[in-house]
Amino acid sequence: MAAILGRVSLDGKPIDEKVFRRAFDALRPGRSVRSDLLVETGAAFGYHDPGLNTPARQPVRVGPLTIVADAVVHERDDLARTLGLIAREHCDAGLILHAYARWGADCLAHLHGDFAFAIHDGAGSEVFLARDHIGSRPLYWTQRGGEVLFATLLHGLTALGDCRWQLDEARIARFLCDPDEIRLESFVEGVEIVAPGHWVRVRGGDLTRRRWWNPFALAGDRSVPDRDAPDALVELTERAVRARLPSTATVGAHLSGGVDSSLVTGLASGALKSGGGLVAAYAWSPPVSEAYPDMGAGDERRRIGAQCRKLGLTERYGSASAETYEALIAQPMELQGTANLMDELPVIAQAGRDGVGVMLSGWGGDEVLSSQGLGHLAWLLRSGRFGSVLRVARRRAGGLRRPHRVAGAVWRAAVVPMLPGPLYRRFSPYELHTADAFPSADIERLDQTLDRNPPLRVVADADAFTRLLLLHGHLGERMATWAAWAAPAGFEYRYPLTDRRLLEFILSMPRDVRFGDGTGRYLVRRAFAPVLPRGATKNDPVNEKRRHDNRLAWLAGLAVDADRGRFDAECPWLNMPALRDAIRREPPRGRRACARAFAPIFAAVRVYEMHSRQSASEAR
């Protein structure tokens, strides 16, 4: 990803160039073909170009406006034509700036692509910050006195040595008391995140925040007849994948046995054939071995292998181990976010060694493109379509000769989503809630004074649940964390299945077109039946076994570390006696029980190491 850093003095105070240069150097990613710096009396901007597309110089100026952007704009020719420009004469940041000069904040509705950018209006002493609809590129900012500071990665801000950066105990309290809650908040006091689909304007002493993309505000587009929906979906998905292929860099792709990654990998491989193809396909599942033998027809590694052979791709299987948990704990969560899928760390290391410039991921497809339709059966029941409910439940249960299974399917999929909150939490099969992560008494008291987001739950309407998922924030949270993890390895992630035109098209479809007969991933299976691998589904028991083994091994090692004094130091945010007792306790052997015991310990240890880093920094 491109890395941008900015510091704007709204009152004209001079910028210390040496301080800014040091922070800019600290922000430099692992891959950079050019680095541009502009320091003036009251403003400084820096841009590291990863060279994934045609290299371009930034910042860009149009009159009093200056922009720095981490952006890949799609439909460039259309946008340039609307603006009366010639596309090849302008880089992506330049097109965005011209769009802003014409439409102001409304320019965002005209932009298609992945972006995070900042615009300084020197005439109006104003800074405008914006992020794309899904949050594929992170953007952090803060206001310190008369200055506005911003960066795509948080460590760029904290490297500004003339500012004081402290951890935010309110954010720590929220995390420890409810590790599962997604909060679009930084762990650094005073530093904010530009939320996905939002813009922020700082003008003098005034601050304005607006959501510019809201899935609940989308009007249905019925220009495509229902019968043509599969063909239109194919065209939009293919366009989304092609648009995210870089012009100069090598490409890798995530691949599991599921629909989303199989689709992205297959379409990208076809589009790249003339240019050398994909470098490799990267899976989380371990290779077949004595410890993890072939588990038969349901083993996703069979589907991964078959698709790679068909496409002529190199397979890269996962190598996560108990030590990978320690590697994740060593990552500064306070600067990178709370995403905890440690399986990706070995993938990042391998992709870096392979020279990957762009990693394509199907992440985000499960929310909309290939939605399981959670809540659709409840919507059918609430709408009085009892025959449809019975047919779906019968199919899921394997026939009417298993009435108890039919009744169970109706209960779980049709009745539970309609239950009120307390009963839903009691009976929902979809939740595995993490207990609080050993907060200290002071942290618990602080948490009781803070507001909480309402918990995400399946509702009796699959369409509404899809839109809730897009607003939830977990997509942008993981995207921001993975961007920080991958930056030292010199590559960036791109997510074709979160393309805005693709999402808006799917959300315009009637429920019966999207969810059809109640089968999970109904529309995408219809649309891509000729190209999807046979039996494509996310079913990875071998990887779940490996994760369970890794949890047990890590917990066992942690107990040894505790006996050797690793957790003897106190942490004011944690109930250290309770944490030490939990670490030394023999973990349950069952997978679900072990996962429940593991999660709060892991969250607490991440915070313990965060405190250790802070203490070491203060000591220096």
PEMOGI-V341139 format. One line per field, one symbol per residue. ss: DSSP state (@ for helix, = for strand, . for the rest). psi: psi as a letter, one per 30 degrees, with the letter a starting at -180 (. if undefined). burial: + if it has 9 or more other C-alpha atoms within 8 Angstrom, else -. A space follows every 50 residues. Layout:
ss = ???
psi = ???
burial = ???
This chain:
ss = ..=======.......@@@@@@@@@@@......======...=======. .........===..==========.@@@@@@@@...@@@..@@@@@@@@@ @@@@@@@@@@.==========....======........=====..==== =..@@@@@........=.@@@@@@@@@..........=...==....=== ===..======...@@@........@@@@@@@@@@@@@@@@@@....... ====....@@@@@@@@@@@@@@@@@.....======.............@ @@@@@@@@@@@...====...@@@@@@@@@..@@@@......@@@@@@@@ @@@@...===...............@@@@@@@...@@@@@@@@@@@@... ..@@@@@@@@@@@@@@@@..@@@@@@@...........=.@@@@@@@@.. ...........@@@@@@@@@@@.@@@@@@@@@@@@@@....===.@@@.@ @@@@@@@@..@@@@@......@@@@@@.............@@@@@@@@@@ @@@@@@@@@@@@@..........=.@@@@@@@@@......@@@@@@@@@@ @@@@@@@@@@@@@@@@@@@.
psi = llkkkljkjfggkkkjeeeeeeeeeffklfkkflkkkjkaegkkkkkkjf gfakkkkllkkjbfkkkkkjkjklheeeeeeefgljeffkleeeeeeeee eefbfffeffkkaklklkkkjfegikkkklklffhfkljlllkjbgkkkl lfkefeeffjfglkjlkjfeeeeeeefiffkkkiklfkkfklkjlkgllk kjjbgkkkkkkfjjffgkkkjgfjlefgeeeeeeeeeeeeeefgklffll klkkkagleeeeeeeeeeeeffefgfakelkklfkllkleeilkgaffjf feeeeeeeeefhlkkjllgkaefeeeeeefkjeffflfkgifffeeeeee eeefgkekjkkgkfefedehkfgkfeeeeeefggieeeeeeeeeeefglf fieeeeeeeeeefeeeffkleeeefefkffkikkllhhkleeeeeeeffl lkkkkklklhjeeeeeeeeffeffeeeeeeeeeeefeffgllkkieggke eeeeeeffklefeefcggkkheeeeeegeffkkkgjljjieeeeeeeeee eeeeeeeeeeeefggegekljffkieeeeeeeefkklkfkeeeeeeeeee eeeeeeeeeeeeeeeeeee.
burial = ++++++++++---++---++-+++-++++++++++++-+--+++++++++ ++--+--+++++-++++++++-+--+--+++----++--+++++++++++ +-----+---++++++++++++--+++++++++++++++++++---++++ ++++++++++-------+-++++++++++-+----++++-++++++++++ +++--------+-++--+----------++-+++-+++-+++-+++--++ +++++++++++++++++++-++----++++++++++-+---+------++ +-+++-++----+-+-++++-+-++--++---+++++----++-+++++- ++---++++++++++++++++++++++++++---+--+++-+++-++-+- -+---++-++++++++++-----+---+-----+++++++--++-++--- -------++++++-++++++-++-++++++++++++++++++++++++++ -++++++++---++++-++++++++-++---+---+-+++-++--+-+-+ +++++--++-++----+---+-++++--++--++--+-----++++++++ +-+++++++++---------
